[in-house]
């Protein structure tokens, strides 16, 4: 650091407090009285400069009139001058601390002001949520497709109520009714099989297709969307339908599924259908 400062520059000494007395003025003999109400005056900068000129031996050479004025004003502000007195507190008045003030607070008066608009909005939101819950509870028995995450563990694809399974890479859809709809679910469009659960579905129509079980035990897929549906590599255009076999590969907008048929349950359905006499 010393190499950055020329040695020829004069060094400014550390400036201790000036030789001032308790009254905030120079010691006796410096030209001003130590008391007598000097703090009541309003000395100007010239007053302190005159003090420095008359008594240079009482101060460091680096002291300026401005520094003395600021120091004197600070002492006056904090009542540190000799002939200043701090006004005592009125007798009988207790100075409250934080704890005393806290004890005096009436908790009953701190209640929030009632916001009728907010309460109305909360009531409406609560009523809407309860209505949606009731609707879901009423639709439990109508669920036709169950979506199960594939965990990699070998679990049976069928039970005694599953007609077929549309198995993807991420999820599998259990078909438990003779007809289900496929597509992309939205707020205003509810379908049985939401293909968005398998992967990106922004290219898929809201109602892409329908899988239907005929009375003879055959499954057909009908394309009701704008994009083609591929069954075993064969395109099924919009407005067309195609038969689905066991292990058929169904591809919809780059999403691939394997269609698995519950052969045992379909055989029972065919047997029951054969018992019904034809008109």
Backbone torsions as a table, in degrees:
resi	resn	phi	psi	omega
1	UNK	NA	-33.7	-178.3
2	UNK	-66.6	-28.1	-179.9
3	UNK	-68.6	-20.3	-179.6
4	UNK	-84.3	-14.4	-176.9
5	UNK	-110.9	121.0	178.0
6	UNK	-59.4	138.3	-178.7
7	UNK	-69.7	-16.5	-178.7
8	UNK	-78.5	-12.8	-179.5
9	UNK	-74.0	139.6	176.9
10	UNK	-73.8	136.0	179.2
11	UNK	-85.7	134.2	178.4
12	UNK	-83.6	120.9	-177.9
13	UNK	-69.5	158.2	174.9
14	UNK	-63.6	134.9	-171.2
15	UNK	-100.9	100.5	173.0
16	UNK	-74.9	174.3	178.1
17	UNK	-62.6	145.6	179.5
18	UNK	-67.7	164.8	-179.0
19	UNK	-76.8	71.4	179.0
20	UNK	-104.7	149.1	178.9
21	UNK	-84.2	-179.1	-179.1
22	UNK	-61.2	-21.7	-176.9
23	UNK	-83.7	-1.6	-179.8
24	UNK	85.5	10.4	177.9
25	UNK	-127.0	165.1	-179.3
26	UNK	-57.3	162.7	179.7
27	UNK	-60.6	159.6	177.0
28	UNK	-53.9	137.8	-177.8
29	UNK	100.1	-9.9	-179.5
30	UNK	-85.3	-4.2	174.2
31	UNK	117.0	-17.4	179.5
32	UNK	-124.2	148.1	-178.8
33	UNK	-71.9	147.2	179.4
34	UNK	-71.8	-15.8	-179.1
35	UNK	-145.7	-168.6	177.8
36	UNK	103.4	18.8	175.0
37	UNK	83.3	28.0	178.2
38	UNK	-64.2	-28.2	-179.6
39	UNK	-68.9	-20.7	179.0
40	UNK	-76.1	-18.8	179.0
41	UNK	-76.9	169.6	175.7
42	UNK	-120.1	77.8	-177.6
43	UNK	-65.0	140.9	178.6
44	UNK	-92.9	178.0	178.5
45	UNK	-63.6	-31.5	178.7
46	UNK	-66.9	-31.9	178.9
47	UNK	-62.9	-44.3	179.9
48	UNK	-72.4	-32.4	176.8
49	UNK	-67.8	-39.2	176.9
50	UNK	-64.8	-35.2	177.5
51	UNK	-64.6	-40.4	178.4
52	UNK	-67.5	-38.8	-177.7
53	UNK	-69.2	-37.1	-177.6
54	UNK	-79.0	-28.7	-175.1
55	UNK	-132.0	63.1	-179.8
56	UNK	-65.9	-24.6	-178.1
57	UNK	-72.5	-15.2	-177.3
58	UNK	-86.1	-11.1	-175.2
59	UNK	-131.7	159.2	173.0
60	UNK	-68.1	148.3	-179.1
61	UNK	-60.9	-26.0	-177.5
62	UNK	-80.7	-7.9	179.0
63	UNK	-69.3	139.3	177.7
64	UNK	-115.4	164.6	178.4
65	UNK	-63.5	-34.6	179.8
66	UNK	-66.2	-40.9	179.3
67	UNK	-64.2	-40.2	178.1
68	UNK	-66.0	-39.0	179.2
69	UNK	-64.1	-44.2	179.1
70	UNK	-64.1	-41.7	179.5
71	UNK	-63.3	-43.4	179.8
72	UNK	-64.0	-40.4	179.2
73	UNK	-64.8	-37.3	177.4
74	UNK	-65.3	-44.2	178.6
75	UNK	-62.6	-37.6	178.3
76	UNK	-67.9	-37.8	-178.2
77	UNK	-64.0	-36.8	-177.2
78	UNK	-100.0	17.4	175.4
79	UNK	56.0	48.2	179.8
80	UNK	-104.4	0.0	177.1
81	UNK	-77.7	152.0	-170.7
82	UNK	-64.6	-41.1	-176.2
83	UNK	-96.0	20.8	171.6
84	UNK	-99.7	141.9	177.9
85	UNK	-124.4	139.1	178.3
86	UNK	-82.5	130.1	-179.1
87	UNK	-66.8	124.2	179.0
88	UNK	-70.3	157.3	177.0
89	UNK	-71.3	145.9	177.0
90	UNK	-59.5	138.0	-179.6
91	UNK	-67.5	142.8	178.2
92	UNK	89.9	-15.1	178.7
93	UNK	-94.7	123.7	-178.5
94	UNK	-93.5	134.2	177.2
95	UNK	-79.9	118.9	-177.5
96	UNK	-78.4	136.1	170.6
97	UNK	-99.0	-176.9	-175.0
98	UNK	-65.5	-40.3	-178.1
99	UNK	-65.0	-42.1	179.3
100	UNK	-63.9	-41.7	179.0
101	UNK	-65.3	-35.1	179.4
102	UNK	-68.3	-36.8	179.2
103	UNK	-67.9	-25.4	-178.5
104	UNK	-82.5	-8.4	-178.6
105	UNK	-75.0	132.9	178.1
106	UNK	-91.5	109.5	-177.4
107	UNK	-61.9	-28.7	-178.4
108	UNK	-66.6	-21.9	-179.8
109	UNK	-89.6	-0.9	-177.5
110	UNK	-98.0	11.1	-179.9
111	UNK	-67.5	142.6	-179.9
112	UNK	-66.5	145.8	176.9
113	UNK	-70.0	135.1	-177.2
114	UNK	-67.4	125.5	179.1
115	UNK	-104.5	99.4	-176.0
116	UNK	-66.6	-34.9	179.4
117	UNK	-65.4	-44.7	179.1
118	UNK	-64.3	-42.5	179.4
119	UNK	-62.7	-38.2	178.3
120	UNK	-64.8	-43.0	179.0
121	UNK	-63.9	-41.2	178.6
122	UNK	-64.9	-38.6	178.6
123	UNK	-65.1	-42.7	178.8
124	UNK	-64.6	-42.8	179.5
125	UNK	-64.1	-40.5	178.4
126	UNK	-65.5	-40.6	178.8
127	UNK	-64.8	-38.9	179.6
128	UNK	-66.3	-41.2	179.1
129	UNK	-65.1	-40.7	178.7
130	UNK	-65.1	-37.0	178.1
131	UNK	-65.4	-40.4	177.7
132	UNK	-65.1	-37.4	178.3
133	UNK	-65.1	-41.8	178.6
134	UNK	-64.0	-38.8	178.3
135	UNK	-63.8	-41.4	177.8
136	UNK	-64.8	-40.0	178.4
137	UNK	-64.9	-36.3	178.8
138	UNK	-72.0	-23.8	-178.0
139	UNK	-93.9	3.8	-179.4
140	UNK	-60.3	-41.5	-177.7
141	UNK	-75.0	-11.7	-179.1
142	UNK	-92.9	-5.8	-177.6
143	UNK	-64.2	125.6	-177.9
144	UNK	-105.8	-20.0	-177.0
145	UNK	-130.1	128.7	176.5
146	UNK	-106.2	135.0	-179.4
147	UNK	-106.7	120.3	179.5
148	UNK	-118.3	136.1	175.2
149	UNK	-73.7	138.6	177.3
150	UNK	-85.2	115.8	-177.3
151	UNK	-96.4	-2.7	-177.5
152	UNK	91.2	-12.1	179.0
153	UNK	-84.3	146.0	-178.9
154	UNK	-75.9	105.4	178.4
155	UNK	-123.5	149.0	-178.3
156	UNK	-65.2	137.1	-179.6
157	UNK	-79.5	-23.3	-172.5
158	UNK	-121.0	153.4	166.8
159	UNK	-135.0	-171.6	-173.8
160	UNK	-76.1	1.3	177.6
161	UNK	-118.6	-6.0	-176.3
162	UNK	-93.6	119.5	179.0
163	UNK	-79.3	-40.2	-178.1
164	UNK	-158.9	168.8	-179.6
165	UNK	-133.0	131.9	172.0
166	UNK	-103.3	100.4	-169.3
167	UNK	-100.9	124.4	177.8
168	UNK	-109.8	-166.3	-179.7
169	UNK	-80.1	-33.9	-176.6
170	UNK	-103.7	-37.7	-176.1
171	UNK	-136.4	169.4	172.9
172	UNK	-133.8	143.2	-177.4
173	UNK	-111.2	122.8	-179.3
174	UNK	-94.7	120.8	-179.6
175	UNK	-89.8	114.4	-176.8
176	UNK	-120.9	15.8	173.7
177	UNK	-140.4	167.7	-175.0
178	UNK	-73.4	-14.8	-178.6
179	UNK	-147.1	129.7	178.1
180	UNK	-134.8	154.3	179.1
181	UNK	-107.5	145.7	179.4
182	UNK	-119.6	145.7	177.0
183	UNK	163.9	-148.6	-176.8
184	UNK	-120.8	116.8	-177.3
185	UNK	-75.2	138.7	174.1
186	UNK	-130.5	-179.8	-179.2
187	UNK	-64.2	-34.9	-177.2
188	UNK	-101.4	1.3	-176.7
189	UNK	-136.6	107.2	179.5
190	UNK	-103.1	130.4	-179.9
191	UNK	-129.1	171.5	-177.5
192	UNK	-77.4	-44.9	-175.8
193	UNK	-116.9	108.0	177.9
194	UNK	-89.3	104.9	-176.9
195	UNK	-70.3	-12.7	178.5
196	UNK	-66.9	-17.7	177.8
197	UNK	-72.4	-19.5	180.0
198	UNK	-87.0	-35.2	-177.7
199	UNK	175.8	-165.8	-179.6
200	UNK	-57.3	125.8	-174.5
201	UNK	-128.2	20.1	-177.4
202	UNK	-70.2	-17.3	176.5
203	UNK	-89.6	-5.6	-176.5
204	UNK	-91.2	139.7	178.3
205	UNK	-69.3	157.4	178.4
206	UNK	-62.1	-35.0	171.0
207	UNK	-126.0	94.0	-174.4
208	UNK	-82.2	-36.9	-177.0
209	UNK	-170.3	177.0	-180.0
210	UNK	-134.4	133.9	172.2
211	UNK	-107.6	126.4	-173.8
212	UNK	-131.8	140.6	176.8
213	UNK	-100.1	122.7	177.9
214	UNK	-80.6	167.7	180.0
215	UNK	-66.0	-25.4	-179.4
216	UNK	-83.7	3.1	177.6
217	UNK	92.7	5.4	179.4
218	UNK	-93.7	142.4	176.6
219	UNK	-102.1	138.7	176.7
220	UNK	-130.3	145.0	173.9
221	UNK	-114.5	128.3	179.8
222	UNK	-111.2	128.6	-179.7
223	UNK	-88.2	116.7	178.9
224	UNK	-113.6	10.7	179.9
225	UNK	-103.6	-177.3	-179.2
226	UNK	-85.3	-29.7	-178.9
227	UNK	-91.1	150.2	179.5
228	UNK	-71.6	152.3	173.6
229	UNK	-110.5	132.5	-177.4
230	UNK	-103.9	129.0	176.1
231	UNK	-119.0	112.9	-176.6
232	UNK	54.1	38.9	177.9
233	UNK	83.6	-4.7	-179.7
234	UNK	-96.6	125.9	-178.6
235	UNK	-73.7	136.4	173.8
236	UNK	-114.4	107.4	-174.9
237	UNK	-75.8	168.5	179.8
238	UNK	-61.5	135.0	-178.1
239	UNK	87.6	-2.5	179.6
240	UNK	-108.4	166.5	177.9
241	UNK	-137.9	161.6	-177.6
242	UNK	-149.9	147.2	-178.5
243	UNK	-76.0	139.6	177.2
244	UNK	-105.4	132.2	177.0
245	UNK	-108.5	170.9	176.2
246	UNK	-64.4	133.4	-178.3
247	UNK	70.6	20.9	173.9
248	UNK	-69.5	140.9	178.5
249	UNK	-96.7	119.2	179.9
250	UNK	-108.6	125.2	-179.6
251	UNK	-121.3	125.1	-179.3
252	UNK	-130.6	108.8	177.3
253	UNK	52.1	53.8	176.9
254	UNK	70.9	3.3	174.0
255	UNK	-97.9	123.8	-176.0
256	UNK	-108.8	140.2	179.2
257	UNK	-137.0	153.8	173.0
258	UNK	-110.8	127.0	-178.4
259	UNK	-94.1	115.9	-178.4
260	UNK	-112.5	133.4	-176.6
261	UNK	-106.5	135.2	174.7
262	UNK	-78.8	92.6	-172.3
263	UNK	-62.4	-38.2	-178.0
264	UNK	-65.8	-45.1	-179.2
265	UNK	-68.8	-37.2	178.3
266	UNK	-66.1	-35.9	177.6
267	UNK	-63.8	-38.5	177.5
268	UNK	-67.0	-37.7	178.6
269	UNK	-65.3	-41.7	178.1
270	UNK	-63.3	-40.1	-179.6
271	UNK	-65.5	-40.4	177.9
272	UNK	-66.2	-37.6	179.1
273	UNK	-67.5	-31.7	-179.2
274	UNK	-71.5	-26.1	-179.2
275	UNK	-75.3	-22.6	-178.4
276	UNK	-75.7	123.3	-179.2
277	UNK	-68.2	135.5	178.8
278	UNK	-78.3	138.5	-178.9
279	UNK	-69.6	NA	NA
